[in-house]
Amino acid sequence: MIRWNLVVGILGLLAVSLQADAQSALSHTSGNVAVAVTDFGSLGAVRESTIAPNFRFPKSDGRYYLYERSEIWVGDRNGNVANTWEWDSQEEQWSLGEWSPTEGGRITGHVDRDGRQIITAQFAPSGTEDFPLDILVEQNSFSWRVSEEPGTEEFIVIKLTVVNGRDSNHDAIYLALVADWDVDTPNAERDEPSLDRVEWLEDHRMLFAYDADESDGINPVHVGLSLLDGNLSAYRIVPFNADNFTDVVRSRFMSDQSLNQKTGEALMPQDYVSILVVGPYNLEARESFSVTFALLVGKELAALKENVDVAKRMSYAPQRLSAETLGESIELVWERSINSSVGGYIVFRRRGSGNTFERLTENPIDIPNFTDAQIALGSDYAYFVRPVRSDWSPLPYDSTQVKITPSLAPTHPIGVTAVLEENEVRVSWKTSSDPDVIGYVIYRNHTGREPWTQIKVVSSDSADFVDVDTYPGLPYFYSITALNSFGKQSGFSTTANVVVPGNPSDRPRSNLEDVIVVPNPYRIEPGGNSIEFRNLTRFATIRIFSSAGDLVKKIEHHDENPTVRWDGRATDGIPLADGVYIYHVESPRHTGRGQTTVSGKFAVIR
């Protein structure tokens, strides 16, 4: 069966509907691969009403390597298997399998401030009344921005949690991950399918594929499916054949040990399907098990192996460790490791600039936070957290280090006022009596609610600040914090506000120097409201990007009115998610040569 490299237009973090029952997909685009994940057990990408090729590398202008019959199976040894696609060998046609999105389990995605992208979905068997397995799958997939986590650009990590939804036990449940890789390009003129070689790498628990067709110039790209965490039962390398996608055959692939592949077995190049099997798991009533795997690419085998090692580290290491001074203690907080086999954590600390870390927790702790009360204010500390297995054996995947110099936060300024002086605003406050205060930070916005925008830092002997960067017809709110010598800020002061009189100019500007976005922050409210870009030139192009760098909206402005109103919806019509967005405005120079540009940020809150 030949499957051609069709283009899938779903790159970016956006939803694409498959059909009326709300099956859909979101795409990971934070690294150098574009990978769509779905809410109905398919590892293929949604394209209108069909499943299309997936896993594009490089992200910008590469080709696809993962094809339509890539999916997730959950079943038993009795021929009961939930899956995405069913093959009817008598009718010789495909139909949708048991997996469907759960009610209320709509696929969602977001990008954290540090660039980590997470997509979450749920699916379960439905549409078959006599299907005996009452199970649900919770799916979470992760990718990282390479500027924040180097080496993470060529894979995504997917965690699957299988839940027993009934009040009785499920015995001997298996889960299989199926990757239909095509690295060699099929030849339509000669009616030849993809000719790949698929091999098993034991120490990386990975099935990987690469081009073995010497006639068309070997593609050096290697792609792989690696089990990062879970009870590996078997791996299968089978020729692509529709008859391998019946439930009876699927069940045998998962549970029949006589079908086990021989380690190191050499297979002739052809169109293969890679199958990783985990299990068997005995699921008690309402209990669950979890597995974690990665879809990876590498320009050669060495790079692919390195990417597996990085994916393992990202899935085992405690995530996003932070430290904060609370009174005369340091509070450490982190996110639990992605892999569920992590049973606890050990906290390590270093004081000063040495290289020796001391262990703070005699026994591992099973909660993702720790309070260090044995500290000295003003001293430098560094911390990291090490995961352990359920038997307390340590894992070699430490968290990133976090450094902190604990100090008591100063008290916030009081007596804040804002007074209009013509078109300028004078902000005043009472200076602090705290001896460590070295300055004050002035914040401003148009709403009086967080988030605030920092506009100035002044010295500790200052008691006022004149804001000259104001525009007619806008309200301005101000709040002040005190800053001490340890870099610690106080909480926000009470707010003071004024309204600058006058009306915005109704004439286009000659340049982009005064472009502003209001309101900032922009609060999404029922009934709809607009974001305004003001003080534009006659011809301007506005592009809005997410914090991950994805283009969200493009607005062309050709008008005598210097203001553009936008409803806060992305190109696909979906309202913006909470977060910080970047705008970039460009306009032809008035000389007619070249472009003038300006960029800035605005926040979206609910």
C-alpha positions, 0 to 999 in steps of 0.5 A: 500500500503506497501512502503519499506525502500529503501536506497537512495545514495544521501547524501552530497551536490551533484546533482542527475538527475531524467530524461532527463528534468533535474529534480534533487535534492540536500541534506541537511547534515549540521545537524543530518538529511539527507534531499533531496529537489528537483526542481519539488515539491517533498519532496521525494528523487531522486534515479535514475529514481524514487522517494525514501524514504527521511529524514534519521535520524540519518544522519550517520546510521539511517533509512528513515521516509518520503516516496514517495508521499510527495509533494507540491500542489498549486491549487484552489477550481475548481479542478486545482492543480499543483503537482508532481504525478498524479494518474490515477484511471482508468488505476491504474498507476502513472505519473508525474504531472505538476511540472517541473524545470523552464528554467534556474532555475537549483537547486543550493546549497552552504554552508556559511562560518558559516556553514549555508546550503542553497538550491535554486530551481524553478518549475512551471506547464508545459507539460499541455497546458490547465492548467489554473494556470500560477504560479511559485514556488521559493523554498529556504531551510535552515539548520545550523551547530550545532557548530554555531547554537546549537539545529538546528540539527534535522530539515530543514526549507523550504520557498516557494514563489508562484508567479502569472506569468500572467497579471491578477489576480488569486483568492483563491489560496491554497498551501498544504504541504503533508508529507507521514511519516512512523515511524512504520516499515512495516511487509512484511511477514504479508503483514502489512503496517506502523501502525502510529498515527498522531496527531495535535498540535495546539500551534505548528501548527504541524502534527506529527506522531509516531509508534503506533504498540506495536507488534514490539516494539514502535519506540520512534522517532517522526516526524513532519510537522510544519507551521512556517509562513503562513495563515493556512486554514486547516489540514488533516489526511487521510489514504494513498490511491492512490485515494486521489491523484487525482486533484479533491480530492486534490482540495477538501482537500484544499478548502472544509471546510466541511472536516475540521479535529476535534481538538483532534480527535482520529484516529486508527493507520494506514498508514496516510498522513499529509496535511497542507493547507494554503490560500486562497490567492488572487494573483494580477497580478505578485504578490506573497505570501510566506509560511515557514514550517519545517520538523522535528524529535525528539527522543520523543515528548518533543524534537520535540516541542523544535525543532519547537521552535528553527525552529521558532526562526531561521526563524523569527530572523534577520540573520547574524548580523555584525558590522564594524567601518566606520570612526567615525560610526558603520555600522550594517548589517544583512540579512532579516528574512526568514519569509516574515511576518516580516515587519521591525526591531528595533535596540538596543544598549548597551554601556560598560559592563552593562545589559541595552540596549537602543532602537536606532530606534524610528520607525521600519526600513524596510531595513537590515542595520543601521548606529550608528553615536553617538559613542565614539571611544575606547568604547565597544558596543553591538547590537542586532536587533528585528523583528516586524510584518507588524503592528509593533508589536514586535516578540520575536525572537531577532538576536544574539548579536554582540560586537565591540570596534570602532576605526579608522583603521591604514594606511597600510604599504608602501615600501614593498619589497621581496628579495631572500637570498639563499632559504629564502625570506626577506620581508621588509617595512616602519614602520607606524607613527600611534601611536596605531599600535602594530604590523604587519601581514604578508600574503603570497600566490602563486598568488598575489590575494585574499584570502591571508594566514596569516603566521606571526604577528610581533611587531610594532618595526619590519621592516622586516621578514625572511620567511624560509618556502619556496620550490623550483620552486614556486612563493611567493607573500607577503602583509602586514597589520598594527594592532592597539591596538583595534584589527583593521587591515589596508587594504593590502599593495601593493604586493612584490614577488619572485620566489624561484629557483630550481625544486621540488624534484622528490623523495618521502619524508620519512614523510609528514612534508613538504606537500603543496598545490599549487596554494593556492588559487586555481582559477577555470579557463576555460579550466581546471587547476590542484591543486598539492599536493607536497612532498608526501610519496610513499604511501599516502591517500588524503581526501578533505572535505568541510567547513561543513565537507562533504567528497568531494574527496578521492585520493589514491597515490601509486607512486614514484612521490611525486606530485599528480595533481587533476582537482578540481572536486568532486567525482561526477565530479562537479567542486568545489564551491567557499570556503575554503576546508580542506585536510587531508593526511595520510601515513603509518609510515616508521617503518610499525606501525601506521599512520602519518597525516597532515592537512591544508586548501586551498581556491577556487575562480573564 
